[in-house]
Amino acid sequence: TRLAGYWALELWASGYGNFGMIFPKPVMVTGPGGETERRFWFPVAPAMLTAARKLAVTVVLSKGSGAAQLDKTPKVTVGGNAVSGAAFVNNTELRDYVFETFQAGVLDCESAAVAHVAWCNGKPFVAVRGLSSLAGAGDGDKLYAAFNQLASDNAALVTMGILRAL
């Protein structure tokens, strides 16, 4: 019962409401100096963020071709919050919860893990994500299959631009 009381306190202390059985909470991490703390967010490197902002106004992304061609040319969006989850999400209600709760424009499975490792090792970090589908918008699996390569190619283009700028 003591553990259950601690768990409830931890959930309440996060300041975020739950989504069904999903209860967001901070994690214990050890920083580069050996100090341990609770963290909910991992910051990006300011220099990398600045480079991304400069690149965003000049880079031209691909619209794709054939079955994987978009109606409009995609654009680079810089800044804002991103969150990670443990599974591919194709659920409108969960997408809305994540946006409303965290003001997150991106929900993925990997970026928080990379941010966590970078932060713990004192290394700079910025996430570059190529979005191939919108959670809960129609047939997510088909959208992902059709636009995964295009999203990956555009993310690589942006990543290379940031690296050149740095």
Backbone bond lengths (Angstrom), bond angles and torsions (degrees), N, CA, C in turn:
res aa  C-N    CA-C-N  psi(-1)  N-CA   C-N-CA  omega(-1)  CA-C   N-CA-C  phi
1 T - - - 1.448 - - 1.531 110.93 -
2 R 1.306 116.98 -32.55 1.462 119.45 178.11 1.526 110.26 -63.83
3 L 1.324 116.55 -42.25 1.459 120.64 177.87 1.525 109.78 -62.35
4 A 1.337 117.21 -42.31 1.461 119.97 179.07 1.527 110.52 -61.99
5 G 1.341 117.37 -39.63 1.452 120.64 177.72 1.514 111.63 -63.78
6 Y 1.323 117.08 -40.10 1.458 121.77 177.93 1.516 110.37 -65.03
7 W 1.336 116.19 -42.19 1.466 121.07 179.40 1.525 110.63 -60.55
8 A 1.326 116.44 -45.23 1.462 120.02 179.89 1.520 110.81 -63.74
9 L 1.322 116.81 -41.02 1.458 120.89 177.22 1.525 110.07 -61.91
10 E 1.330 116.79 -43.05 1.460 121.89 -179.88 1.529 110.57 -61.07
11 L 1.331 116.77 -43.68 1.461 120.43 179.90 1.517 110.91 -64.52
12 W 1.298 115.59 -44.48 1.457 120.04 179.92 1.521 110.06 -64.02
13 A 1.325 116.91 -39.18 1.459 121.51 -175.92 1.521 112.40 -68.24
14 S 1.326 118.25 -19.85 1.463 119.09 -178.96 1.516 111.20 -68.40
15 G 1.329 117.42 -25.77 1.455 120.81 178.37 1.520 114.02 82.96
16 Y 1.320 118.00 1.15 1.459 121.55 -179.10 1.517 109.36 -115.05
17 G 1.311 115.57 140.83 1.456 119.85 177.05 1.512 111.05 -74.47
18 N 1.308 115.59 164.95 1.461 120.20 -179.63 1.515 111.13 -89.11
19 F 1.323 114.95 165.77 1.458 123.72 171.99 1.521 105.15 -124.57
20 G 1.313 117.51 98.79 1.464 120.18 -174.66 1.522 109.48 58.95
21 M 1.317 116.74 -121.62 1.462 121.65 -179.82 1.531 112.49 -94.11
22 I 1.314 118.23 11.40 1.464 122.30 176.95 1.523 107.91 -95.53
23 F 1.329 116.04 118.71 1.461 122.35 -178.50 1.525 108.76 -120.85
24 P 1.320 119.20 100.03 1.464 120.88 179.16 1.528 110.67 -63.45
25 K 1.316 116.59 138.80 1.458 120.38 176.64 1.516 109.50 -155.09
26 P 1.315 116.85 158.22 1.465 119.83 177.14 1.521 110.87 -69.54
27 V 1.313 115.60 163.68 1.465 121.60 176.98 1.519 109.13 -117.65
28 M 1.311 116.30 155.38 1.460 121.84 174.44 1.521 107.43 -84.53
29 V 1.329 116.04 128.26 1.461 120.73 179.26 1.525 109.36 -133.87
30 T 1.306 115.10 153.11 1.455 121.34 175.50 1.515 107.48 -108.84
31 G 1.323 116.09 121.92 1.456 121.57 -177.15 1.517 112.73 -79.72
32 P 1.325 116.53 179.08 1.463 121.74 -176.61 1.522 113.34 -62.03
33 G 1.330 117.83 -24.16 1.461 121.01 179.19 1.517 113.23 -92.22
34 G 1.333 117.56 2.86 1.452 121.63 179.36 1.511 114.52 91.72
35 E 1.333 117.81 -3.76 1.462 120.72 178.45 1.531 110.22 -75.85
36 T 1.323 116.03 143.92 1.462 121.77 179.81 1.522 108.61 -108.28
37 E 1.311 115.72 136.36 1.460 120.63 179.97 1.517 110.40 -152.11
38 R 1.316 115.36 163.80 1.466 121.48 173.05 1.524 107.69 -88.97
39 R 1.329 115.77 133.22 1.465 120.29 177.75 1.519 108.49 -133.25
40 F 1.311 114.54 143.63 1.458 120.67 173.77 1.523 109.88 -110.17
41 W 1.319 117.13 -35.19 1.463 123.65 -179.00 1.524 109.47 -120.64
42 F 1.317 116.63 149.83 1.458 122.44 172.09 1.527 107.44 -116.27
43 P 1.328 117.16 129.06 1.462 119.93 -176.91 1.524 112.34 -77.73
44 V 1.318 115.53 155.02 1.461 120.53 173.14 1.526 108.53 -92.12
45 A 1.335 115.61 161.94 1.459 121.33 179.04 1.530 108.97 -74.93
46 P 1.334 117.84 125.33 1.464 120.58 -177.86 1.530 113.70 -56.10
47 A 1.330 118.19 -40.52 1.471 120.45 -179.33 1.527 110.98 -64.57
48 M 1.313 116.56 -38.72 1.466 120.11 178.99 1.528 110.70 -68.77
49 L 1.313 116.54 -38.60 1.460 120.82 178.51 1.535 110.49 -65.83
50 T 1.319 117.15 -41.04 1.465 121.74 177.18 1.525 110.46 -62.41
51 A 1.333 116.87 -44.25 1.469 120.84 178.50 1.525 110.33 -61.65
52 A 1.324 117.38 -40.81 1.468 121.02 178.99 1.524 111.05 -64.73
53 R 1.325 117.40 -40.40 1.477 120.52 178.97 1.523 111.61 -62.98
54 K 1.333 116.28 -41.78 1.475 119.70 178.27 1.519 110.91 -65.80
55 L 1.304 116.89 -41.68 1.458 121.40 -178.58 1.530 111.49 -66.70
56 A 1.313 116.25 -35.61 1.469 121.22 -174.94 1.524 112.88 -57.16
57 V 1.313 118.04 -30.05 1.460 120.06 -177.76 1.528 112.92 -86.50
58 T 1.336 117.32 -9.61 1.455 119.41 -177.44 1.529 114.21 -115.87
59 V 1.302 118.50 -28.08 1.458 120.84 -174.43 1.530 110.30 -73.30
60 V 1.333 115.53 141.79 1.462 121.69 176.14 1.521 107.23 -114.01
61 L 1.312 115.06 116.20 1.453 120.26 -179.08 1.519 110.41 -85.81
62 S 1.310 115.59 158.92 1.457 122.00 179.17 1.525 111.49 -80.17
63 K 1.344 115.85 143.74 1.466 122.05 173.40 1.512 110.86 -87.76
64 G 1.329 116.68 -10.49 1.455 120.72 -176.73 1.512 110.86 86.41
65 S 1.327 115.44 -170.42 1.465 120.38 179.16 1.521 109.36 -153.01
66 G 1.301 115.28 163.84 1.463 120.75 178.09 1.511 111.98 60.12
67 A 1.331 115.21 -135.93 1.466 120.97 -178.65 1.525 112.06 -66.53
68 A 1.327 115.98 -21.96 1.470 120.41 -179.45 1.521 110.98 -103.28
69 Q 1.323 117.19 40.40 1.455 120.79 178.50 1.527 109.91 -106.08
70 L 1.316 114.92 129.66 1.462 121.30 178.05 1.522 110.54 -83.82
71 D 1.318 116.94 155.88 1.463 121.48 176.22 1.526 111.10 -70.50
72 K 1.327 115.95 -35.83 1.468 121.90 -178.43 1.519 109.60 -120.80
73 T 1.320 115.75 154.24 1.462 120.22 174.90 1.523 108.73 -70.84
74 P 1.344 117.42 127.30 1.462 119.36 179.29 1.528 110.93 -66.68
75 K 1.315 116.43 160.98 1.453 120.50 -179.55 1.521 109.70 -128.61
76 V 1.304 115.08 160.46 1.455 121.79 176.78 1.527 107.97 -89.73
77 T 1.312 116.00 128.58 1.454 122.50 175.14 1.520 106.83 -113.24
78 V 1.322 116.89 126.67 1.467 121.04 -176.37 1.515 109.56 -115.84
79 G 1.322 115.23 136.66 1.455 120.63 176.13 1.509 112.05 97.98
80 G 1.303 114.69 176.17 1.451 120.43 -179.14 1.508 111.57 93.89
81 N 1.295 115.15 -178.00 1.456 121.64 -178.01 1.514 110.81 -100.18
82 A 1.314 114.97 148.42 1.454 122.28 172.56 1.516 107.14 -131.55
83 V 1.308 116.61 145.57 1.455 121.07 178.72 1.520 109.48 -128.94
84 S 1.316 115.12 155.86 1.458 120.92 178.61 1.511 110.41 -117.22
85 G 1.305 114.74 149.01 1.451 121.52 176.25 1.513 108.98 -131.91
86 A 1.321 115.37 176.27 1.459 120.92 -174.43 1.518 113.53 -93.51
87 A 1.328 117.74 4.34 1.455 119.51 -176.31 1.520 110.81 -152.58
88 F 1.324 116.19 158.33 1.454 122.11 172.40 1.535 107.02 -63.83
89 V 1.307 117.45 131.88 1.464 121.20 -175.24 1.528 110.12 -108.53
90 N 1.317 115.70 122.90 1.458 121.44 173.00 1.527 107.20 -132.81
91 N 1.347 114.55 62.70 1.447 121.14 -172.27 1.528 108.58 -144.17
92 T 1.307 116.60 113.95 1.463 121.67 -177.31 1.520 112.38 -60.63
93 E 1.332 117.40 -42.57 1.463 120.53 -177.76 1.537 111.07 -64.59
94 L 1.325 117.55 -42.38 1.461 120.09 178.21 1.527 110.30 -66.55
95 R 1.329 117.02 -41.54 1.465 120.30 176.73 1.520 110.85 -57.94
96 D 1.327 117.54 -45.29 1.469 121.26 179.36 1.525 111.43 -64.28
97 Y 1.334 117.10 -41.55 1.468 121.35 177.85 1.530 110.46 -59.68
98 V 1.321 116.89 -46.44 1.469 121.01 -178.68 1.524 110.45 -62.87
99 F 1.325 117.09 -43.10 1.461 120.00 179.37 1.524 111.31 -65.57
100 E 1.314 116.48 -48.07 1.471 120.63 -177.52 1.526 112.39 -68.14
101 T 1.312 117.79 -39.47 1.461 121.72 -175.85 1.517 112.57 -76.91
102 F 1.333 117.29 -43.20 1.467 121.63 -173.33 1.523 113.51 -112.77
103 Q 1.327 118.05 -0.02 1.456 122.32 -173.46 1.534 109.31 51.60
104 A 1.317 115.17 42.40 1.466 121.94 -176.62 1.514 110.46 -93.82
105 G 1.311 115.59 127.73 1.452 121.28 176.16 1.509 112.69 -91.76
106 V 1.345 116.80 -10.04 1.460 121.96 -177.71 1.524 109.12 -136.89
107 L 1.326 115.32 136.81 1.457 122.92 174.24 1.519 106.27 -130.00
108 D 1.335 117.20 116.48 1.460 119.90 -179.04 1.522 110.12 -137.37
109 C 1.313 116.35 -176.09 1.465 120.63 -177.81 1.528 113.30 -104.76
110 E 1.327 119.18 -11.60 1.460 119.55 -168.30 1.528 116.71 -119.66
111 S 1.293 118.64 -33.21 1.470 121.11 -166.93 1.520 114.35 -60.07
112 A 1.326 118.20 -39.46 1.465 119.64 -179.36 1.520 111.07 -64.30
113 A 1.320 117.62 -35.45 1.467 120.18 178.13 1.528 110.54 -64.60
114 V 1.322 116.86 -42.27 1.463 120.76 178.34 1.525 110.25 -66.49
115 A 1.340 117.17 -42.79 1.463 121.28 177.80 1.521 110.79 -61.07
116 H 1.309 116.91 -41.45 1.467 122.74 179.36 1.535 110.84 -60.82
117 V 1.309 116.98 -49.46 1.467 121.20 179.99 1.525 110.78 -63.64
118 A 1.325 117.19 -43.08 1.473 120.39 178.76 1.528 110.38 -61.38
119 W 1.319 117.24 -46.95 1.461 120.97 -178.56 1.526 111.15 -62.19
120 C 1.331 116.53 -45.59 1.472 120.56 -178.94 1.526 112.11 -62.60
121 N 1.321 116.93 -26.22 1.460 121.13 -179.03 1.524 113.06 -103.14
122 G 1.336 116.68 8.87 1.455 120.68 177.41 1.520 114.03 65.49
123 K 1.312 117.42 31.20 1.471 122.17 -178.78 1.526 110.13 -106.36
124 P 1.326 117.14 147.28 1.473 119.98 178.81 1.526 110.59 -68.39
125 F 1.323 114.96 152.22 1.462 120.45 -175.87 1.515 110.63 -147.91
126 V 1.307 116.07 140.76 1.459 123.80 163.85 1.528 106.25 -148.96
127 A 1.307 117.12 143.15 1.464 121.20 178.59 1.518 108.79 -97.60
128 V 1.316 116.15 134.14 1.461 122.64 172.10 1.518 105.61 -119.01
129 R 1.315 116.20 116.20 1.458 121.15 -176.98 1.519 109.60 -120.16
130 G 1.301 116.65 132.66 1.452 122.67 170.43 1.512 107.62 -99.47
131 L 1.310 117.48 114.46 1.464 120.62 -175.11 1.525 110.47 -88.12
132 S 1.330 115.01 126.89 1.458 119.75 -175.98 1.523 112.93 -107.87
133 S 1.318 117.60 -10.70 1.464 119.76 179.86 1.517 109.51 -158.73
134 L 1.308 116.13 164.31 1.455 123.55 178.29 1.525 107.02 -112.70
135 A 1.317 116.49 118.02 1.464 121.15 -176.44 1.518 111.23 -51.47
136 G 1.320 115.68 123.76 1.455 120.93 176.21 1.511 115.15 82.91
137 A 1.319 117.95 2.21 1.471 121.10 -178.56 1.522 110.09 -95.22
138 G 1.278 116.60 88.40 1.453 120.09 178.07 1.510 112.65 74.09
139 D 1.304 116.01 -140.45 1.464 121.85 -176.23 1.524 109.87 -89.86
140 G 1.326 116.76 86.02 1.463 122.69 -175.64 1.512 113.84 -57.12
141 D 1.337 117.79 -39.19 1.462 120.08 -179.29 1.529 111.17 -63.70
142 K 1.341 116.83 -41.59 1.465 120.15 179.75 1.528 110.74 -69.39
143 L 1.347 116.60 -40.04 1.466 119.56 177.14 1.522 110.79 -61.97
144 Y 1.312 115.81 -45.52 1.462 120.81 179.54 1.526 110.13 -58.84
145 A 1.329 117.26 -48.07 1.465 121.03 -179.05 1.523 111.05 -62.11
146 A 1.326 117.14 -40.18 1.461 120.57 -177.52 1.519 112.64 -72.39
147 F 1.333 117.85 -37.44 1.463 120.50 -170.64 1.527 114.63 -111.04
148 N 1.325 118.34 2.18 1.458 121.03 -178.68 1.539 111.90 -59.41
149 Q 1.318 117.72 -46.89 1.468 120.28 -178.46 1.524 111.39 -66.11
150 L 1.316 117.06 -42.32 1.457 121.03 178.60 1.537 110.26 -61.49
151 A 1.329 117.02 -45.60 1.462 120.94 178.75 1.523 110.60 -61.93
152 S 1.317 117.18 -41.33 1.469 121.35 179.28 1.525 111.28 -65.34
153 D 1.316 116.68 -43.83 1.470 120.46 179.30 1.529 111.00 -62.45
154 N 1.322 117.26 -43.86 1.467 120.32 179.72 1.528 111.39 -67.14
155 A 1.323 117.84 -38.01 1.475 120.91 177.10 1.527 110.23 -64.41
156 A 1.326 117.12 -39.23 1.470 120.71 177.76 1.522 110.54 -64.24
157 L 1.326 117.48 -40.71 1.460 121.93 177.83 1.531 110.69 -59.54
158 V 1.315 116.78 -45.10 1.467 121.58 179.27 1.520 110.64 -66.80
159 T 1.317 117.16 -44.36 1.478 121.11 179.44 1.523 110.83 -59.15
160 M 1.306 117.48 -45.44 1.473 120.75 178.96 1.520 111.10 -63.55
161 G 1.311 117.50 -37.66 1.468 121.20 177.36 1.516 111.93 -64.19
162 I 1.324 116.87 -41.24 1.465 120.67 178.01 1.530 110.16 -64.70
163 L 1.330 115.77 -44.54 1.468 119.25 179.48 1.532 111.98 -62.14
164 R 1.338 116.65 -40.47 1.472 119.30 176.96 1.524 110.73 -63.19
165 A 1.329 117.12 -40.55 1.464 121.09 -179.42 1.526 112.08 -65.84
166 L 1.319 116.69 -32.29 1.462 120.38 -179.96 1.510 110.72 -78.77
